[in-house]
Amino acid sequence: MSEFPGFPPGFVFGAATASYQIEGAAYEDGRGPSIWDTYSHTPGLVVNGDTGDVACDHYHRYPEDVALLRDLGVGSYRFSVAWPRIVPDGTGPVNPKGLDFYSRLVDELLAAGIEPAVTLYHWDLPQALEDRGGWRVRETAERFAEYAAVVAGHLGDRVPRWITLNEPWCSAFLGYSVGRHAPGAREGRGALAAAHHLLVGHGLAVQALRSAGVREAGITLNLDHHLPATGSAADREAVVRADTLHNLVWTEPILAGRYPDTEEDTWGELITGEDFRRDGDLEVISEPLDFLGINYYRPIVVAGAPHRESDPALRVATDNRYAETAMPGVRRTAMGWPVAPETFTDLLVDLKEQYGDALPPVYITENGSAEDDEVSADGAVHDTGRVAYLRDHLAALRAAVDAGVDVRGYYVWSLLDNFEWAFGYDRRFGIVRVDYDTQRRIPKDSYHWYRRLIAAQTRRLRDLATLDD
């Protein structure tokens, strides 16, 4: 692949999935209900009334999916553990059948020569904990650390890389402010409390993972690169507020041990006089990390705007005096997201400049595109848009490496088409197509392209080693 620039020795190529999006078996082997079971079964919240009850049936078909990973040639597979499959009520008795499933999956991966990477929380909070306040209350953070200790105690001898939370922004703000994700709340201070307790839960979970002796512990953040719609002062100020909401609320406490100095301008009375922070929280939240996972998909162009809700008492945490605007002259994915790979480089370089040596090694834990895939007459899926997206974003990632960012690996999102949250099965991100009626897997052109890319990297490193000899 002449267009492939190659990455340094030791760079990991992988693929990623998430439990509720692929596993199915929602009522089998002692699994308890999650907030996404409740949300998806509530009429009108998910496209077509879709649920994750069956999804890709990965719970029963995982050997077939591991075989796809093996043939793909990836060095690592990132999957998430379903908290309600392990501790059905969020606290209390542990479900041995749930642990056994993930143990079998890990052993299958290792037998295929694939390194497992575990995400402890990819949004499927046990419903019993939500009934007691969910992430709005500190108890959930404490229960999360207990759950982390259970899973690490069972799998830590075989899993080297652990991620506490996936995209806490979505959990806190899409879940508790926008209402488009489970549990579907629209709140102001409640969403900010959720964000804080997710951070506390992360720090407590890192401590639990360290106590269990895991090799690498980190977190995955969906960081966004924000651009002003114009050069006006109002639009530049809107970028600061957008950056605070999406990025700084996480990176400042985790990497710098402080709260953003722009938070009062961003949230005003919602953050002033808060009562959910405690002395010592920042020390817990800023536990040293072995890596930072970053999910990146698109840039966001913002313009200054007034509050959508004039009454401060009714404002949600995402009402921050800015509006997203279109990015002209670029292709958009099936999600409506602009494709601008150079902003991927900019985000990573800016992050390195902002945090310097405090920025740990980086893994790109998700990157990919939803496309309007069709099965052609020859039975194949020619997803040229996704191939171009992956090619250009990997080139942009290599540019960030050349600029000095310590990037250790890349996980494509996603291995399989899956339950895409509030979009149901209406959006396809997979490099493998899933026919949801038959559960047949069809590797797309992007799968074959990614396999050739990984093979090219392997040959390149082998040739370099031969030259060194």
C-alpha positions in Angstrom: 0.0 0.0 0.0 2.1 2.8 -1.3 -0.2 5.5 0.3 0.4 4.0 3.7 3.0 6.1 5.6 3.6 3.5 8.4 3.8 3.9 12.1 6.6 3.4 14.6 7.5 -0.1 15.9 5.2 -1.3 18.6 2.2 0.7 17.3 -1.0 -1.3 17.9 -3.8 -1.6 15.3 -7.1 -2.8 16.7 -10.9 -2.7 16.5 -13.5 -1.7 19.0 -17.0 -2.6 20.1 -19.3 -2.0 23.1 -21.4 -4.4 25.2 -25.0 -3.1 24.8 -24.4 -2.4 21.1 -23.5 -5.9 20.1 -24.0 -8.5 22.8 -27.8 -9.1 22.9 -28.8 -11.9 25.4 -30.3 -9.1 27.4 -32.3 -11.5 29.7 -29.9 -14.4 29.8 -27.6 -15.9 32.4 -28.5 -13.5 35.3 -27.9 -10.2 33.5 -29.8 -7.4 35.2 -31.5 -4.5 33.4 -29.5 -1.4 32.4 -30.6 2.2 31.8 -30.3 1.4 28.0 -32.8 -1.5 28.4 -35.2 0.9 30.0 -34.5 3.8 27.5 -34.7 1.7 24.4 -38.0 0.0 25.5 -39.6 3.4 26.1 -41.8 4.3 23.0 -40.6 7.1 20.9 -37.0 7.4 22.2 -35.1 5.1 19.7 -35.5 5.1 15.9 -38.0 2.4 14.8 -38.4 1.3 18.4 -35.2 -0.7 18.1 -33.6 -2.2 21.2 -30.4 -4.0 22.1 -32.2 -7.2 23.1 -30.5 -9.2 20.4 -28.3 -6.7 18.6 -25.5 -8.7 16.9 -26.0 -11.7 19.1 -22.3 -11.5 20.0 -23.0 -13.2 23.4 -23.5 -16.4 21.4 -21.5 -15.7 18.3 -18.3 -14.4 19.8 -16.1 -17.2 18.4 -17.2 -16.1 14.9 -16.4 -12.5 15.7 -13.0 -13.3 17.1 -12.2 -15.3 13.9 -13.0 -12.1 12.0 -10.6 -10.2 14.2 -7.9 -12.8 13.7 -8.3 -12.7 9.9 -8.2 -8.9 10.1 -4.8 -9.2 11.7 -5.4 -6.8 14.6 -3.1 -6.8 17.5 -5.8 -5.8 20.0 -9.5 -5.8 20.5 -11.2 -3.3 22.7 -14.6 -4.4 24.1 -16.6 -3.3 27.1 -18.0 -5.3 30.0 -21.7 -4.9 30.8 -21.9 -3.8 34.5 -25.4 -5.4 34.9 -24.1 -8.7 33.6 -21.5 -8.8 36.4 -23.4 -7.1 39.3 -27.1 -7.1 38.2 -28.2 -4.6 40.8 -25.1 -2.5 40.6 -24.1 -3.6 44.1 -24.4 -6.8 46.0 -24.1 -10.3 44.7 -21.7 -11.0 41.7 -23.1 -13.0 38.8 -20.6 -15.8 38.1 -22.1 -16.5 34.6 -21.4 -13.0 33.6 -17.8 -13.2 34.6 -17.5 -16.6 32.8 -18.7 -15.1 29.5 -15.9 -12.4 29.5 -13.4 -15.0 30.7 -14.3 -17.2 27.7 -14.0 -14.2 25.4 -10.6 -13.2 26.7 -9.3 -16.8 26.4 -10.6 -16.9 22.8 -8.8 -13.7 22.0 -5.5 -14.8 23.5 -5.7 -18.1 21.6 -6.1 -16.1 18.4 -3.0 -14.0 19.3 -5.1 -10.8 20.0 -4.5 -8.7 23.1 -7.7 -7.8 25.0 -8.4 -4.2 26.1 -11.3 -3.8 28.5 -13.6 -0.8 28.9 -15.4 -1.1 32.2 -18.2 1.4 31.5 -19.6 2.0 28.0 -22.9 3.6 29.3 -24.9 0.5 30.5 -25.5 1.6 34.1 -27.5 -0.9 36.1 -31.1 0.4 36.3 -31.2 -0.2 40.1 -28.4 2.4 40.6 -30.2 4.9 38.4 -33.3 4.4 40.5 -31.2 5.6 43.5 -30.0 8.7 41.7 -27.6 7.4 39.0 -24.5 9.4 38.3 -26.0 12.4 40.0 -25.0 10.9 43.4 -21.7 9.9 44.8 -22.8 6.4 45.7 -22.7 5.4 42.0 -19.0 6.3 41.8 -18.3 4.2 44.9 -20.2 1.2 43.5 -18.3 1.6 40.2 -15.0 1.2 42.0 -16.2 -2.0 43.6 -17.4 -3.4 40.3 -14.0 -2.4 38.7 -12.2 -4.4 41.5 -14.4 -7.5 40.8 -13.7 -7.5 37.0 -10.0 -6.8 37.4 -9.7 -9.5 40.0 -11.2 -12.0 37.6 -9.6 -10.9 34.3 -6.5 -8.8 35.4 -4.1 -11.7 34.9 -4.9 -11.9 31.2 -5.9 -8.3 30.2 -3.1 -5.7 30.1 -5.0 -2.6 29.1 -8.0 -1.2 31.1 -10.2 1.8 30.4 -12.4 3.1 33.2 -15.0 5.1 31.3 -15.9 5.6 27.7 -16.9 9.1 26.7 -18.2 10.4 30.0 -19.3 13.5 28.1 -22.1 11.4 26.5 -23.0 9.8 29.9 -23.2 13.1 31.7 -24.5 15.5 29.1 -26.4 13.5 26.4 -27.8 11.4 29.3 -28.6 14.0 31.9 -28.8 17.3 30.0 -29.8 16.8 26.3 -31.9 13.7 27.1 -31.0 11.9 23.8 -29.2 9.1 25.7 -30.2 7.0 28.7 -31.5 7.8 31.2 -33.1 10.6 29.1 -33.0 13.4 31.7 -32.9 17.1 30.9 -31.2 18.8 33.8 -28.8 21.6 34.7 -27.1 21.0 38.0 -27.9 17.3 37.9 -25.9 16.9 34.7 -22.9 18.8 36.2 -23.2 16.6 39.3 -23.2 13.5 37.0 -20.1 14.8 35.2 -18.3 15.2 38.5 -19.3 11.8 39.9 -18.1 10.2 36.7 -14.7 11.8 37.3 -14.7 10.6 40.9 -15.7 7.1 39.8 -12.9 7.1 37.3 -10.3 8.0 39.9 -11.6 5.5 42.4 -11.6 2.8 39.7 -8.0 3.6 38.8 -7.1 3.1 42.4 -9.0 -0.3 42.4 -7.2 -1.3 39.2 -3.8 -0.5 40.7 -4.7 -2.5 43.8 -5.5 -5.4 41.5 -2.1 -5.1 39.8 -3.2 -4.3 36.3 -0.5 -3.3 33.9 -2.1 -0.2 32.2 -5.0 2.0 33.4 -6.5 4.9 31.5 -9.8 6.6 30.4 -11.3 7.3 27.0 -12.6 10.8 26.2 -14.4 12.0 23.1 -12.5 15.2 22.6 -13.7 17.6 19.9 -11.9 20.2 17.9 -13.9 23.4 17.8 -13.6 26.1 15.1 -15.2 29.6 15.1 -17.8 30.2 12.4 -16.3 33.6 11.8 -13.4 35.7 13.2 -15.8 37.7 15.4 -15.3 38.1 19.1 -18.6 36.4 19.8 -17.7 33.3 17.8 -14.3 33.1 19.4 -15.8 33.3 22.9 -18.3 30.6 21.9 -15.4 28.3 21.0 -14.1 28.7 24.6 -17.4 27.8 26.1 -17.8 24.8 23.7 -14.3 23.6 24.5 -15.0 23.9 28.2 -18.2 21.8 27.9 -16.8 19.1 25.6 -13.1 18.9 26.6 -11.8 21.0 29.5 -14.4 19.7 32.0 -12.5 16.3 31.7 -8.9 17.1 30.7 -8.3 19.8 33.4 -9.2 17.7 36.4 -7.7 14.5 35.0 -4.5 15.8 33.6 -3.9 19.0 35.5 -5.7 18.4 38.8 -7.8 21.5 38.6 -11.3 22.6 37.5 -11.5 24.8 34.3 -11.1 28.5 35.0 -13.7 29.1 32.3 -16.4 27.0 34.0 -18.3 30.0 35.5 -18.6 31.8 32.2 -19.7 28.5 30.7 -22.3 27.4 33.2 -23.0 30.5 35.4 -25.4 29.9 38.2 -25.4 26.1 37.5 -21.9 25.7 38.7 -21.8 28.6 41.2 -22.5 27.3 44.7 -22.5 23.6 43.7 -22.5 21.1 46.5 -21.3 17.9 44.9 -17.6 18.6 45.1 -15.6 17.5 48.1 -12.2 18.2 49.5 -9.8 15.7 48.1 -11.8 14.9 45.0 -9.2 16.4 42.6 -6.5 14.2 44.1 -8.6 11.2 43.3 -9.7 12.3 39.9 -6.1 13.1 38.8 -4.7 9.7 39.7 -1.7 9.2 37.3 -2.6 7.4 34.0 -0.7 5.0 31.9 -2.5 6.3 28.8 -5.2 8.5 27.5 -7.8 7.1 25.1 -9.2 9.5 22.6 -12.2 9.0 20.4 -12.4 11.4 17.4 -14.9 11.7 14.6 -15.4 15.2 13.4 -14.7 18.9 14.1 -17.5 21.2 15.4 -18.0 24.7 14.0 -19.6 27.1 16.5 -21.1 30.6 16.5 -22.1 32.8 19.4 -25.8 32.6 20.4 -28.1 33.6 23.2 -29.3 31.2 25.8 -32.1 29.0 24.4 -33.9 29.2 27.7 -34.4 32.7 29.1 -35.2 31.4 32.6 -32.0 30.4 34.4 -33.9 28.0 36.6 -35.0 26.0 33.5 -31.6 25.9 31.8 -29.9 22.6 31.1 -26.1 22.1 31.3 -25.7 22.1 27.6 -27.3 25.6 27.1 -24.0 27.4 26.7 -24.6 30.4 24.4 -23.3 28.8 21.2 -24.8 27.1 18.2 -23.3 24.5 16.0 -23.1 25.6 12.3 -22.3 23.9 9.0 -18.8 23.4 7.8 -18.9 24.3 4.1 -17.1 22.5 1.3 -16.6 19.1 2.9 -18.2 15.7 2.6 -20.6 14.6 5.4 -21.0 11.1 6.8 -24.4 9.4 7.3 -24.4 11.0 10.7 -24.2 14.4 9.1 -20.7 15.0 10.5 -18.2 16.9 8.4 -15.1 15.0 7.2 -12.0 17.2 7.9 -9.1 14.9 8.8 -6.6 17.8 9.3 -8.5 18.8 12.4 -7.6 15.4 13.9 -4.0 16.4 13.7 -4.8 19.8 15.1 -6.6 18.4 18.1 -3.7 16.1 19.1 -1.0 18.7 18.6 -3.0 21.3 20.6 -3.5 18.8 23.4 0.2 18.1 23.5 1.0 21.8 23.5 -1.6 22.4 26.3 -0.5 19.7 28.7 3.1 18.9 27.8 4.6 16.2 29.9 1.3 15.8 31.8 -0.2 14.2 28.7 0.4 10.4 28.9 0.8 8.2 25.9 -2.3 8.3 23.6 -4.4 5.5 22.1 -7.0 6.4 19.5 -9.7 4.2 20.9 -12.3 5.0 18.3 -12.3 6.5 14.9 -14.6 5.7 12.0 -17.6 6.8 9.9 -21.2 5.9 9.4 -22.0 5.4 5.8 -25.1 4.5 3.7 -23.8 1.0 2.9 -25.6 -1.2 0.4 -25.0 -4.8 -0.5 -24.1 -4.9 -4.2 -25.3 -7.5 -6.8 -22.0 -9.4 -6.2 -22.8 -9.7 -2.4 -20.1 -7.3 -1.4 -20.3 -3.9 0.4 -18.2 -1.3 -1.5 -18.0 1.4 1.2 -15.6 3.7 -0.6 -16.5 6.7 1.6 -15.5 4.8 4.8 -12.2 3.6 3.1 -11.4 7.2 2.2 -12.3 8.4 5.7 -10.0 5.8 7.4 -7.2 6.4 5.0 -7.2 10.2 5.5 -7.6 10.0 9.3 -4.7 7.6 9.6 -2.6 9.9 7.5 -3.6 12.8 9.8 -2.8 10.6 12.8 0.7 10.0 11.4 1.1 13.7 11.0 0.4 14.2 14.7 3.0 11.5 15.5 5.5 13.3 13.3 4.7 16.5 15.2 5.8 14.8 18.5 2.5 13.4 19.9 3.2 10.0 21.6 0.4 7.9 20.0 0.7 4.2 20.7 -2.2 2.7 18.8 -5.4 3.0 16.8 -8.8 1.2 17.2 -11.2 1.4 14.3 -14.9 2.0 15.2 -16.4 -0.4 14.7 -15.7 -4.1 14.0 -19.5 -4.7 13.5 -22.5 -2.7 12.4 -24.5 -2.5 15.7 -27.1 -0.8 17.8 -26.3 2.8 17.4 -28.0 4.1 20.5 -30.9 6.5 19.8 -30.4 5.9 16.1 -31.1 2.2 16.6 -30.0 0.1 13.6 -30.4 3.0 11.2 -26.7 3.9 11.2 -23.9 1.6 10.3 -20.3 2.2 11.5 -18.9 -1.3 11.0 -16.2 -2.6 8.8 -18.2 -5.8 8.9 -21.9 -5.6 7.8 -24.4 -7.4 10.0 -27.6 -8.6 8.5 -29.8 -8.3 11.5 -32.4 -10.7 10.2 -30.0 -13.6 9.7 -27.0 -12.4 11.8 -24.8 -13.1 8.8 -21.5 -11.1 8.8 -20.2 -9.7 5.5 -16.7 -8.1 5.6 -16.9 -4.8 3.7 -14.3 -3.2 1.4 -13.1 -1.2 4.4 -12.4 -4.5 6.3 -10.2 -5.7 3.5 -8.5 -2.3 3.1 -7.7 -2.3 6.9 -6.4 -5.8 6.7 -4.0 -4.9 3.9 -2.9 -1.8 5.8 -2.1 -3.9 8.9 -0.2 -6.4 6.7 1.7 -3.6 5.1 2.8 -2.3 8.5 4.0 -5.8 9.5 6.0 -6.1 6.3 7.5 -2.7 6.7 8.7 -3.4 10.2 10.0 -6.8 9.1 12.0 -5.1 6.3 13.4 -2.5 8.7 14.5 -5.2 11.1 16.2 -7.0 8.2 18.1 -3.8 7.3 19.1 -3.4 10.9 20.5 -7.0 10.9 
